[in-house]
Amino acid sequence: MTQDTARTSPRRDSSSITLQDIAAHSGVSRSTVSLVLRESPLVAERTRLKVQRAIKELGYVYNRGAAALRGSRTSTLGVVVYDIANPFFGAMVAGIDAALNKEGYVSFLANSEDSPERQQRFLERMREHSVDGILLCPAEGTPPSLIDTLAEWQLPCVQVLRHIGAPPFDYASSDFVLGVHQAVDHLVALGHRRIAFLGGNAEHSATQERWQGYTEALAHHGLDYQRLVRGNVTRSAGLELIETLMRETPRPTAVICHNDLVAFGAMLGLKRLGLTPGQDCAVIGTDDVEEATLGDPALTSVATHPYAIGEEAARLALRRIADPDGAREQVVLAPRLQVRESCGSSSTEIPATSPATAGPSLSSA
C-alpha cells in the first residue's frame, strides 16, 4: 500500500492494519513505528507525533499484551568485552548502561580475556538467561561463523570495536584508520620522518585498521621509514617494545601506540633508557583515557570516545531488537587528536578531518 493509497482508502478493520501500513502512511520506517508504539525515547518528538497521527487516522489499536507475549523480552542485554581491566572499557560500559537505563534495560557484563572458548561459554549462558541481544567485542581468533550461530539462535548481535564475518552486520566503533592518519599528520608537521607503530596483532580488525592508517599516512607523506612492531597491548609490552626499538639503527624519532596503555609503558621505557618523552622521542597513544592528562609528560592521544561508542552500540542494539529484519547499520565515530607534552607541543586539539583521509561515517547496509 502506498502512502497516497493509505490516506484515501476507506478505514480498514483495525486488526488488519500492520506496522508497515502505518510506516507507509507516515513516511517512516517500520522500526520507527515499533519504537513509537513502545514509547521509546529514541524517537524525535516530531516523528513521534507524525506516527501517532497516522495510527489515529488508520484506526490501529496496539495490543500490548500480545506484543509482550510475542516478544518474550527480558529487558536485558549481554555485553562481552575482552579486557575489562582496560579503562577504555570502563568508560564504554558506562555509556552502554546510560543508554540502556533510559529504556528500562540492564546489562550482563562478561570478560572474555580474548579467549574464544571463554567467550563461547558466556554467550551460551546469556542465551540460557534469555537476554534480548548481545553487544560483542569479539575475542581474537573468533571464527566468523559465530555471527551465523547467533543469528540461528535469533539473538540480535551488535559488534563493537572489532568485527568478524561478512558484511552487512551491525557495528559500532571509532574510525581507527582516521585516528592514525591524524597522529602521523601531526608528527610530520612537527618535522618527524622516522615514525614507528607499537603494539597490536594483525589477527583482528582493530589492529588491521590501525596499521592500514599507518601505512596509508606514511605513503601520503612520502616517508620511506616504516616500522610496525607487533606485540601485546599492555604497559609491560609497551616498555619492552620501546626498549628494543630504541636500540635499532636508525631509531625512530616518534612512536604511535595501539592504545594508551602501550604508550604509558613506552614513556616509562624511554625514561629507563635515559631519554625524555616528547624531546628525544615523541609518543602518541590511542583512546585518550583519563590518565592521559596526568602523566609526566601528559600524553598526546587519539580520543576514540569510548562512552559515546557505548551509547551508540546500545541504541543500535535496541533498534535491532525492535526491528530484527531491518537494514544492518554501522555507526563509526570520528576520533580527535588531543595534543599534549609527549609530542613536545603545547596542549591543543587537532580537527577531526585531515588531508590524508575522510571524516566520520554513519551508514546502513
C-alpha positions as CSV (number, residue, x, y, z in Angstrom):
1,M,0.0,0.0,0.0
2,T,1.4,3.4,-0.9
3,Q,1.2,6.4,1.2
4,D,-1.4,8.1,-1.0
5,T,-3.5,4.9,-1.1
6,A,-3.4,4.6,2.6
7,R,-4.8,8.1,3.1
8,T,-7.6,7.8,0.6
9,S,-8.8,4.2,1.2
10,P,-11.7,3.6,3.5
11,R,-10.8,2.7,7.0
12,R,-10.0,-1.0,7.4
13,D,-10.7,-3.2,10.3
14,S,-8.1,-2.4,13.0
15,S,-7.0,-6.0,13.2
16,S,-5.9,-5.9,9.6
17,I,-3.7,-2.8,9.9
18,T,0.0,-3.6,10.0
19,L,3.1,-1.7,11.2
20,Q,4.1,-1.5,7.6
21,D,0.8,0.2,6.7
22,I,1.5,2.8,9.5
23,A,5.0,3.3,8.3
24,A,3.9,3.9,4.7
25,H,1.2,6.3,5.8
26,S,3.5,8.3,8.0
27,G,6.6,8.1,5.7
28,V,8.9,6.5,8.2
29,S,10.4,3.0,8.7
30,R,8.7,0.1,10.2
31,S,11.3,0.0,13.0
32,T,10.5,3.7,13.9
33,V,6.8,2.8,14.2
34,S,7.7,-0.1,16.5
35,L,9.8,2.3,18.7
36,V,6.9,4.8,18.9
37,L,4.5,2.1,20.0
38,R,6.9,1.0,22.7
39,E,7.2,4.7,23.8
40,S,10.9,4.7,23.2
41,P,12.8,8.0,23.9
42,L,15.0,7.2,20.9
43,V,12.4,8.8,18.5
44,A,12.3,12.5,17.9
45,E,9.2,14.3,19.1
46,R,8.2,15.5,15.6
47,T,8.5,11.9,14.2
48,R,6.5,10.5,17.2
49,L,3.6,12.9,16.5
50,K,3.6,12.0,12.8
51,V,3.4,8.3,13.6
52,Q,0.7,8.8,16.3
53,R,-1.4,10.8,13.8
54,A,-1.1,8.0,11.2
55,I,-2.2,5.5,13.9
56,K,-5.2,7.5,14.7
57,E,-6.2,8.1,11.1
58,L,-5.9,4.4,10.3
59,G,-7.7,3.3,13.4
60,Y,-4.9,1.0,14.6
61,V,-5.2,-0.5,18.1
62,Y,-2.0,-1.7,19.7
63,N,-2.3,-4.9,21.7
64,R,0.4,-4.5,24.3
65,G,-0.3,-7.9,25.9
66,A,0.0,-9.8,22.6
67,A,3.2,-7.8,21.7
68,A,4.8,-8.8,25.0
69,L,3.8,-12.4,24.6
70,R,5.2,-12.5,21.1
71,G,8.5,-10.8,22.1
72,S,9.1,-12.7,25.4
73,R,11.6,-10.0,26.2
74,T,13.6,-9.8,29.4
75,S,14.9,-6.2,29.1
76,T,18.4,-7.4,29.4
77,L,21.4,-7.2,27.1
78,G,24.6,-9.2,27.2
79,V,27.9,-7.3,26.9
80,V,31.1,-9.3,26.2
81,V,34.4,-7.4,26.1
82,Y,38.0,-8.8,26.1
83,D,39.8,-6.7,28.7
84,I,37.7,-5.3,31.5
85,A,40.8,-4.0,33.2
86,N,41.4,-1.5,30.4
87,P,40.0,1.8,31.5
88,F,38.7,2.2,27.9
89,F,36.1,-0.5,28.5
90,G,35.0,1.0,31.9
91,A,34.1,4.2,30.0
92,M,32.4,2.3,27.2
93,V,30.3,0.1,29.6
94,A,29.2,3.3,31.4
95,G,27.9,4.7,28.1
96,I,26.1,1.4,27.4
97,D,24.4,1.4,30.8
98,A,23.4,5.1,30.4
99,A,21.6,4.4,27.1
100,L,20.0,1.1,28.4
101,N,18.8,2.7,31.6
102,K,16.7,5.2,29.6
103,E,14.9,2.2,28.1
104,G,14.5,0.2,31.4
105,Y,17.2,-2.3,30.3
106,V,20.1,-3.7,32.3
107,S,23.3,-5.3,31.0
108,F,25.1,-8.5,31.9
109,L,28.9,-7.9,31.6
110,A,31.4,-10.6,30.8
111,N,35.2,-10.5,30.2
112,S,36.4,-13.0,27.6
113,E,40.1,-12.3,28.2
114,D,40.5,-12.6,24.5
115,S,39.6,-16.3,24.6
116,P,37.1,-17.6,22.0
117,E,36.4,-20.6,24.2
118,R,35.6,-18.5,27.3
119,Q,33.6,-16.1,25.1
120,Q,31.5,-19.1,23.8
121,R,30.7,-20.2,27.4
122,F,29.5,-16.7,28.3
123,L,27.3,-16.4,25.1
124,E,25.7,-19.8,25.8
125,R,24.9,-18.7,29.4
126,M,23.5,-15.5,28.2
127,R,21.3,-17.4,25.8
128,E,20.1,-19.6,28.6
129,H,19.1,-16.5,30.5
130,S,17.1,-15.2,27.5
131,V,18.9,-11.9,27.0
132,D,17.3,-9.8,24.3
133,G,20.5,-9.1,22.4
134,I,24.3,-9.1,22.6
135,L,27.0,-6.4,22.4
136,L,30.1,-8.3,21.4
137,C,33.7,-7.2,21.1
138,P,34.9,-10.4,19.5
139,A,37.9,-12.2,21.1
140,E,41.0,-12.6,19.0
141,G,40.6,-15.7,16.9
142,T,36.8,-15.8,17.0
143,P,35.6,-17.7,13.9
144,P,33.3,-15.6,11.6
145,S,30.7,-18.4,11.9
146,L,29.9,-17.2,15.4
147,I,27.8,-14.4,13.9
148,D,25.8,-17.0,11.9
149,T,25.4,-19.0,15.1
150,L,23.9,-16.1,17.0
151,A,21.5,-15.4,14.1
152,E,20.4,-19.1,14.3
153,W,19.8,-18.5,18.0
154,Q,17.7,-15.5,17.0
155,L,19.9,-13.4,19.2
156,P,20.5,-9.9,17.8
157,C,24.2,-9.0,17.9
158,V,26.0,-5.7,17.6
159,Q,29.7,-6.0,17.1
160,V,31.8,-3.3,18.9
161,L,35.3,-2.1,18.1
162,R,36.2,-5.3,16.3
163,H,34.2,-7.0,13.6
164,I,34.2,-10.5,12.1
165,G,32.1,-12.2,9.4
166,A,30.9,-11.0,6.1
167,P,29.0,-7.6,5.9
168,P,26.4,-6.4,6.3
169,F,26.5,-6.6,10.1
170,D,25.6,-4.2,12.9
171,Y,28.7,-2.5,14.2
172,A,29.7,0.5,16.4
173,S,33.2,1.8,16.8
174,S,35.6,4.7,16.2
175,D,37.4,5.3,12.9
176,F,40.8,3.8,13.7
177,V,42.2,4.5,10.2
178,L,41.4,8.2,10.5
179,G,42.9,8.3,14.1
180,V,46.3,7.1,13.0
181,H,46.2,9.4,10.0
182,Q,45.7,12.3,12.4
183,A,48.6,11.2,14.5
184,V,51.0,10.8,11.5
185,D,49.9,14.1,10.1
186,H,50.7,15.9,13.4
187,L,54.1,14.3,13.8
188,V,55.1,15.1,10.2
189,A,54.0,18.7,10.8
190,L,56.5,18.7,13.7
191,G,59.3,17.5,11.4
192,H,59.4,13.8,12.2
193,R,60.4,11.5,9.4
194,R,61.0,8.2,11.3
195,I,57.7,7.2,12.9
196,A,57.1,3.7,14.2
197,F,53.9,2.0,15.3
198,L,53.9,0.0,18.6
199,G,51.6,-2.9,19.7
200,G,48.8,-5.0,18.4
201,N,48.4,-8.1,16.4
202,A,47.0,-8.3,12.9
203,E,44.6,-11.1,13.8
204,H,41.6,-8.8,14.3
205,S,40.1,-5.8,12.6
206,A,41.0,-3.1,15.1
207,T,44.7,-3.7,14.7
208,Q,44.4,-4.1,10.9
209,E,42.7,-0.8,10.6
210,R,45.3,1.0,12.7
211,W,48.1,-0.5,10.6
212,Q,46.2,0.5,7.5
213,G,46.0,4.1,8.6
214,Y,49.7,4.0,9.5
215,T,50.9,2.7,6.1
216,E,48.5,4.9,4.2
217,A,49.6,8.0,6.0
218,L,53.3,7.2,5.5
219,A,52.7,6.8,1.8
220,H,50.7,10.0,1.7
221,H,53.7,11.9,3.1
222,G,56.2,10.0,1.0
223,L,58.0,8.6,4.1
224,D,60.3,5.6,3.5
225,Y,60.8,4.6,7.1
226,Q,58.2,2.0,8.2
227,R,58.4,0.0,11.4
228,L,55.4,-2.0,12.6
229,V,56.2,-3.7,15.9
230,R,53.8,-6.4,16.9
231,G,53.1,-7.1,20.5
232,N,50.5,-7.2,23.3
233,V,48.6,-4.0,24.2
234,T,49.7,-3.6,27.8
235,R,52.0,-1.3,29.7
236,S,54.6,-4.0,30.1
237,A,54.5,-4.7,26.4
238,G,55.0,-1.0,25.6
239,L,58.0,-0.9,27.9
240,E,59.6,-3.9,26.3
241,L,58.9,-2.9,22.7
242,I,60.3,0.7,23.1
243,E,63.5,-0.6,24.7
244,T,64.1,-3.0,21.8
245,L,63.1,-0.4,19.2
246,M,65.4,2.4,20.5
247,R,68.4,0.1,20.2
248,E,67.9,-0.1,16.4
249,T,69.8,2.0,13.9
250,P,68.4,4.2,12.8
251,R,66.0,4.5,15.7
252,P,62.6,6.3,15.4
253,T,62.1,9.9,16.5
254,A,58.4,9.2,17.2
255,V,56.1,6.3,18.0
256,I,52.3,5.9,17.7
257,C,50.9,3.3,20.1
258,H,48.0,0.9,19.7
259,N,46.4,2.2,22.9
260,D,47.2,4.5,25.8
261,L,48.4,1.6,28.0
262,V,51.2,0.8,25.4
263,A,52.0,4.5,25.3
264,F,52.4,4.7,29.1
265,G,54.7,1.7,29.0
266,A,56.7,3.3,26.2
267,M,57.2,6.5,28.1
268,L,58.4,4.6,31.1
269,G,60.8,2.6,28.9
270,L,62.2,5.8,27.4
271,K,62.9,7.2,30.9
272,R,64.7,4.0,31.8
273,L,66.9,4.4,28.8
274,G,67.8,7.9,30.0
275,L,65.6,9.5,27.3
276,T,62.9,12.2,27.7
277,P,59.5,11.5,26.1
278,G,58.5,14.5,23.9
279,Q,62.1,15.6,23.4
280,D,64.2,12.5,22.5
281,C,61.2,10.6,21.1
282,A,57.6,11.8,20.6
283,V,54.9,9.4,21.9
284,I,51.2,9.3,20.8
285,G,48.6,6.9,22.4
286,T,45.1,5.9,21.4
287,D,41.9,6.2,23.3
288,D,42.6,9.3,25.5
289,V,41.7,7.7,28.8
290,E,41.6,9.9,31.9
291,E,45.1,9.1,32.9
292,A,46.5,10.6,29.7
293,T,46.3,14.1,31.2
294,L,48.0,13.1,34.4
295,G,51.3,11.6,33.1
296,D,54.7,13.2,33.2
297,P,54.7,14.4,30.5
298,A,51.0,14.4,29.7
299,L,50.2,12.0,26.9
300,T,49.2,13.1,23.4
301,S,46.4,10.7,22.4
302,V,43.8,10.0,19.8
303,A,40.4,10.3,21.5
304,T,38.2,7.5,20.4
305,H,35.2,8.4,22.6
306,P,34.5,5.1,24.4
307,Y,31.5,6.5,26.3
308,A,29.8,7.6,23.1
309,I,30.7,4.3,21.4
310,G,28.9,2.5,24.2
311,E,25.8,4.7,23.9
312,E,25.7,4.2,20.1
313,A,26.2,0.5,20.4
314,A,23.4,0.2,23.0
315,R,21.0,2.3,20.9
316,L,21.8,0.2,17.8
317,A,21.0,-3.0,19.8
318,L,17.7,-1.6,20.9
319,R,16.8,-0.7,17.3
320,R,17.7,-4.2,16.2
321,I,15.7,-5.8,18.9
322,A,12.7,-3.7,17.8
323,D,13.2,-4.5,14.2
324,P,15.1,-7.8,13.7
325,D,14.8,-7.7,9.9
326,G,15.8,-4.1,9.3
327,A,18.8,-2.9,7.3
328,R,22.1,-3.5,9.2
329,E,23.9,-0.4,10.4
330,Q,27.4,0.7,11.0
331,V,28.0,3.7,13.3
332,V,31.6,4.8,13.1
333,L,32.6,7.9,15.2
334,A,35.3,10.4,14.2
335,P,38.3,10.4,16.5
336,R,40.1,13.6,17.6
337,L,43.8,14.0,18.4
338,Q,44.4,15.6,21.8
339,V,47.9,17.2,21.7
340,R,49.9,17.4,24.9
341,E,53.5,17.4,26.1
342,S,54.5,13.9,25.0
343,C,55.0,15.3,21.5
344,G,56.9,18.3,22.6
345,S,53.9,20.6,21.8
346,S,51.6,22.7,24.0
347,S,48.1,21.4,24.7
348,T,45.8,21.9,21.7
349,E,43.3,20.0,19.6
350,I,43.6,18.7,16.1
351,P,40.4,18.9,13.8
352,A,38.6,15.6,13.2
353,T,39.5,15.6,9.5
354,S,42.9,15.5,7.8
355,P,44.3,15.9,4.3
356,A,45.1,12.2,4.2
357,T,41.7,10.7,4.8
358,A,38.0,11.2,5.1
359,G,35.9,12.1,8.1
360,P,33.4,10.0,10.2
361,S,30.8,7.8,8.7
362,L,27.3,6.8,9.7
363,S,25.8,4.3,7.3
364,S,23.3,1.5,6.8
365,A,23.9,-1.6,4.6
